Amino acid sequence: MAVIGELIKKAIDLSGYIMSDPDPVKEQRDILKMLLEKAKFTAFGKKYNFKEILESEDIISSFQTNVPVHDYDKMNADWWHYLLEGHQNVTWPGGQKYFALSSGTTSHSKHIPVTDDMVEAIRKSGIQEIMNLKAFDLSSNFFEKQILMLGSSTNLIEKDDHLEGEISGISASNIPSWFGGYYKPGREIADIKDWDERVKKIAEQAADWDIGCLSGIPAWIELMLKEIIKYHKLDNIHQIWPNLQVYTTGGVAFEPYRKSLEKLLAHPLIYIDTYLASEGFIAIQKRPETSSMALFTNSGIFFEFVPMDGENIDDDGLVKEGAKILPFEETQENENYVLLISTVSGAWRYMIGDTVMITDKSRAEIKITGRTKHYLNVVGEQLSVNQMNDAIRILEKDYDVVMTEFIAAAINRDNEFILKWYISSDKFPDCALVSETLDNALQNSNKNYKVARGKALKGIEVVLIPESTFHKWSEATKKLGGQVKIPRVMKEEDFFEFEAFVNSNS
């Protein structure tokens, strides 16, 4: 393994010399042309005149003029349901081997097609991720160690003519054979469908592994580490995995979990953020000096950006008819955009549901700022999840607490709106004081919220609960698993259901 580690390190170092700096504008134009060429004889390509678009002088403009924006419901109702019925050449050439089951924050399951071309694109992006480790100055010793990928089960659901599972399970089931010696927990454990049983088996075998890198959603990585520490009666995870150096995170913002996660470590790790969605591998963090992630502009996805404002996005978080939609080359730094993607899985001008901010255009670097349906804007407060996260960090500092999870909603009480929060905490300071601090933090960071507080938003109320309550709710609503995220914002009706659960389990 030592020789292999040194060879991998040398290959990564060499790649840094032979790979030229990317040109995201050119790469995006080339990707769109490739997508249109490959799909021009599909049912979708024929309906929307891909052949004519390819012959136009400005392919991007013609593409935007001819092809409408889709969300999942529209894409599925008009096109993807045919794939589930066994039809071929619908939105991408050929048939359909995989469907990714989305199990995020929405209430109904989604079936996202994952074509062979998308599997290959994800693999290509994964190789780019490995090659990029040169930037983090890791020793060759690191490349001798194993990688524990905590995702969903690789035991996919067999249907008549396809397999179904979460994207992390599909990806792990397609890892190259040469990677098998590095991959943990291995297929036997990764195939276990029951989450608790899978984590139990990982804990039992943890002492046999030499883990150098963890990969997975923060909340579930933390739960796994706690189980291992408890099982082996440890003080911290480095007592069993002394060579653990790197954590590649993703799915949700990592910062809310940093403080609680680092309590389980002997020393902090190198944190590398990733952006793998059910629809594709979108971006990775390429530089240690920033938490921003670089879009994969040359790997099977064409990106578009809709300014996140009332002129372009409606109250349900959907793109309005006639909205201003920009290709990457026309975007501006430090503006909030709703992300649209067209992919080698046959998603076309598809609203993935995330909002992003371009932080460095020359490097095509972005930050995820929230979800289109997870903005609080009931009475004009226009709060993003990022702003909420930042305010929670202030609470942690001021009250010396750890707060990893929260759910908020604007609710109507006696014909007046208040903003109510349930926040996890390892300690329980006075909720009235916490509410006041949170209110001040939000007013200082968001002028729209400050205006709303002087008008229709009459108050703010915080309830502190144990973190375990969120996990119990997640499990009770069948949302426990590798790719699952707890929603940060709820509509009033859903919030009251969550509140009832909290009250019944207090």
N, C-alpha and C positions, 0 to 999 in steps of 0.2 A: 504493500500500500504506500510505503514511503516513496518508492521510485515512481509510482503512478502519480502521487501528489506532486512531486517535483516536475514531472512531465506536463501535468495539467497547468501548473503555475507558469511554466515556460511558454506553453501554448497561449495562455491568456496574455502574458507579457508581450509576446510576439504580435498577437492580434492588435494590440494597442498601436503598434508601429505600422501595420499594413492596412488598417481600416481608416479610410478618409473620413473627415468630418461630414455628417449628413447635411443634406439640403432639403429641409422638410417641405418647402413649397414644391420643388421639383418632384420629390418622392410622392407627395399627395396627388399631384396631377397624373403621374405614372400609374399609381394605384387605382385611381378612378377609371382610367382608360382600360386597365387590365380587367377590372370588375365588369365594365360594360361589354368588353369583347367576349368574356367567358359566358356572360348571361344573356347575350343578345337573342339567342334562339329559345330561351325559356318562355313560358307563358307570360311571365311578368315583363321580360325584355321585349316581347312582341307588343304587348299592350301599350307600353310606354315608349315605344319607338327607339330602342337603344341603338339600332343600326343608324338611324338618322342623327341621333345625338353624336355618335362617333364621327360623323361626317361634317359636323358643324365647326365653325371657326373657333368658338369658345365652348369647349366641352362642359366645363363646370357650369356656366350660365345656362346652357341648353338643358343640362341635367336638372338643374333646379327649377327651370320653367316647366319641364315636362312631367317630372315625377313628384307626386304629393308626399307630404310628411306623414309618417305612420307612428302610432304608438302600438303597444302589443295587441290591444283589443282589435284595432283596425287591421293590423298585419295578419293576425290569426283568423279573423272573420272572413277576410277577403282572399287569403292565400294559404297560410300555413296549415289550416285544418285539412286541406287536401293531402298534405304530406302525411299526416297522422292516419289518413284513410288509405295510404299506400301509393298515391300518385307520384310520378316522377317529373323532373324538368319543370317544376312549378316556379320557384324563385331563384334556383341555382341548378346547374346541370346535374343530371343523375338522380339517384334515389337518396334515401335518408337512413343512415345507420344509427345515429344517436339523437336523442333529444335531452337537453339540459332542463331539469326541473328547477325552476326558480323557487327558492324558499326564503326569500328575503322578508321585507316588511309588508308586503301586500297580503291581502286576505285570501286570494285564490291562487292555486298553482298555475304556473305558466309552463308551456312546452316550447322551449327555444331550440330550433334546429341547430345541430352541430355537425357540419359536413366533414368529410375527409380533408378537404382543403383547410378548414378551420383547425382541425386537429394538428395538421402540419404547420399552420401559422403559429399556433400556440407553442408547438415544439421549437420552431425557429426563434420565437421571442424568448423562450426559456434559455436557449443557447446564448442569445444576446445578453441575457441577464447574467449568465455564468461568466461570459467573456468580460462583462463590465466590472466584475469583482476586482480587477486590477486597480480601479480607482480607490478602493478601500484599503489598499496596502496590506493585504493579508499574507501571512507567511505560507510557505509551501506545506507546513504542517497542517494547516487548516484543510487542505484538499485531500488529506488522508482520512478525515473524519466523516462521520455519517450525517445525513440530513433527515430529520424527522418532520414529515409533512402530515400535519393534522387536518385532514379535510373530511369530506363525507365518505360514505362507504363506496369502495370500488366494486362491490357486488351489485352490479347494475340490474335493473328490472327488465326482464325479457318480455317483449311483446311479440306480436306475430312476425313483424319484419324489421324491428328495430330494438334498441336498448335505451333505457331511460335512467337518469340519475343526475345528481348535482354536478356542476362543471368540474369541481375539484376531484370528484370521483372518476369522471370520464377522463380527465387529464392524467390522473395517477394510474389508471388502468392502461394508459398508452405510453408509459415511460419507456425509453429505449432500454434494450437488454443490458447494455454496458453500464447503465446507471443502477442496476439492481443491487449491486454490492454496497452502494452508498445509501439506498433508500430504506428508511424505516418509517413505520413499524413493519413493513413488509406486507405482501398481499394477503397472507393468511389472517393477520389481525385487521388490516384495512378492509377486508371483505365483510367483517362483522357489522351487521346493520344496526344493532342496538348501541346507542352512544355510550351509555354507562358501562356496558360489557366491554366495549372496545377500549375505553380509557382504563378499565380495570386490568385488562391484558397488557396494555402498554406499561402500566405501573409494575406489574409482576416481572416483566422482562427488561425493564429499564437498566438494571445493573449490568446486563450483558452487552450493552451498546456503548459506543464511544461517540456521542453526539457532538457535532461542532456547530450545527445550524438547526434552528427551529423555523417552521413555516406554518402559518395559519392565522385565523381571526383571533384578536387579542383576548377576548373574554374566554374563549374555549381553550386557548393555550394556557391561560392562567389557571383555569379549573384543572387541566391535566397536570400541570406542575404541582399544584396543591395536593392532588391525589398521589403523585409519586413521592412527594416529601412526607406525606402522612403514612404511606405504606411502608417506606423504608426508615421511618423515624429520623428524618434529616432536619438540619437547621436551614439548609438552602439547597437548591438544585445543583450547584457546582460541586457539592460533596459527592455526587454520583456521576456527574458529567463535568469534570474539571476543564475539559477542552471546549466547552460551549462558548462560542465567540459572537455568533451572528443570529439575529432574528429577522426574518423577512416577513413583514406584516402586510395586512391588506384587508379589504372588505369594509372596514370602518376606520375612522381617524384613530391613530394609535395614542396620541398624547393623553387622552383621558385615562388610559390604562397604565401609563408609564410608572406612576408613583406606586400603585399597588403591585405591579409586576416586579418592580425592582426590589421589593421586600422579600421576594423569593430567590434572589440572586446573591452571590457573594460579591459581585461587581457588575456594573452595567455592561450591556452587550453593544455591538454595532447594530444599529437598527436600519433596515433597508425597506422602504415602503414599496408596495406593488399594487397594481390595479387590474385584477383579473375578475371580469364579470361573466355572467352566464353567456353573454353575447360575444366574448372574445377577450384576449389579453391586450389591454389598452395602453398601459404605461408602467414604467419602473423608475425608481430613484437611481440616478446615475452618478451623483456626486455626494460625497460625505458632508460638504459644507452647506447643503440645502436639503430640506425635506420635500421639495418639489419633485415631481416625477416627469420623466420625458416620455412623450407619446411615441408609440411605435408607428411612425409615419410611413414605414415601408413594409408592413407585414399584414396585408390583407384587410385593412380597414381604412375607409375614407371618412374623414371627420368634417362635420359642419357645426356651426356655433350660432345659437339664437340669443340675442341680448335678453338677460333676465330682468324684464320690467313689464309694467302693465300694458304697454303698447303691443307687446309680442307674446305674452304668456297670460292665459286666462286664470280665473280664480281656482280652477281645478288642476292647475299646473300643466295645462296642455298648450301646445303652440297654436296661436291664433291663425285664422285664415289671413293670408297676405302678410305674414310676419316677416321682418327683416332677418334673413338667414345668411351667414357669412362663411365662406371657405376659410381655411386656416390663414391664408395669405392676407386676408382683409381684417383679421382680428386685431384687437388692441390689448396691451398688457394691463393687468389689474382691473379688468372688467369681469363681471359675472355673466356666464353664458350657460344656457341649456345645451347639452351635448347631443348631437345627432350622429349616427353612424350608418354606413353602408358597408357590408362585409361579404367575405367569401362563404358565409353561411346563408346568404340570400336575405339578409335584412337590408331594407332600402329606406334611406332617410328616416331612420328608426330612432325614436326618442327613448334613450336608454334609461332616463329618469334621474340622472345625476346632473348637478350643476358644477361647473369648473371655472377656475380663474387662470388665465395664462400669466405666468410669473416671469418667464424669460422666453421671448418669441424666437430668438435666434437658435435656442436649444430645444424649442418646442416643449418647454417645461410647464406643467400645470399643477394646481392644487385642487383637490375635490372640496367644494365649498358646501355641499349639501345635496338634498334631493328636491326635485321639483314639487313634490307633494309634502315636503317636510319644511316648508317655510311657514312661519306663523304670520299670517296677514289677514286676520279676521276683521280688525278695525284699523288697518293701515299701519300696523307696527313693523311689518317687513323685517322680521328677524330670521336670519339664516342659522343653520345648525352650527356653522363655524363660530358665529358670534355667541351662541349659547354655550358652546364648548369653552370659549375664552372666559366667559363669565363664571363658569363652574371652576375653572382654574384659579380664579381670584378667591372664590369661597374656600378652596382647598388651602390656599396660602394663609388667608385671614383667620381661619378657624382650625388649622392644623389637622385636617381630615383628609381621607381618601374618598373621592367620589368618582365612580366609574360609569354608572348608568343613570339615565334620567328619561322621563317622558313628560312632556308639557302639552297643554291645550288651553285655548281661550274658551272659557265657559260662561254661559249666561246665568247669572244669579240675581234674582229679583229685578229682572229687566236691565241689568247692568253687566258688562263684561269684566271678568277678572282673568288673569293669567295664572293658572294653577300648575304646580310642578310636583312630581314625585321624584326624589333624588336619593340614590343609594349613598350611604355614609357609614364609615366604620366607627364614628362617634356621633353623638346626638346633641349638638349645641342648640340653643334656643331658636326655634323655627321663626319667630317674629324677627329676630335680629338677622338671621340668614336671609329672610325674605327682603328685608330692607337693603342689605348689602348687595344682593342679586339685582334688585331693582335699580340701584344706583349704578352698578356696573353696566347694565344694559343701556341705561340712559346716556352714560358717558361714551358708549361705543356706537350708538345708533341714533341718529337724529330723528328718524321716523318713529322709532319707539318712544323717544322723549316727547314728541308731539302727541302721539296717541295717548300717553299717560296723562297728558293735560286735558284730554277730551274724553273719548269713548272708553278707554281702558282704565277702569276705576281702581284697580288694585292688583297686587301680586301675592300669591300664597304658596308657601313651600311646605311640603311634608317630607320628612326624612325617614327612610325605611332601610332595612338591611339589603345588601346586594343580593343575597340569596332569594329574596322575594321576587326579583326580576327573573332569576333563573327558574324558579318554580312556576311562574306564570308562563315563561317561554316553553317549558316542558309540558305544562298542562294544555297549552294551545298548539302543541305539536310543532313548536318552532325550535326545538333543541337540535343542534347539528352543526357541522363544520362550516357551512356557508351562511348561517343564519345571523341576522342583525336585529337587535331590538330597536323598534322605531323611536325616534326622538320626539316626534310631533304626532298627535292624534286628533282626529275630529272628535267633537264633543260626545257623540254617541259611543264611539269606541273607548274613549277615555273613561266614561262612566262605567263601562264593563270592566276595564282594568281596575278602576277604583273599587268596585265591588269585590273583585278578586283579592285585592290588598286587604280590604276590611275583613274578609272572611278568613284570611290567613294571618291575621295579626295576633 
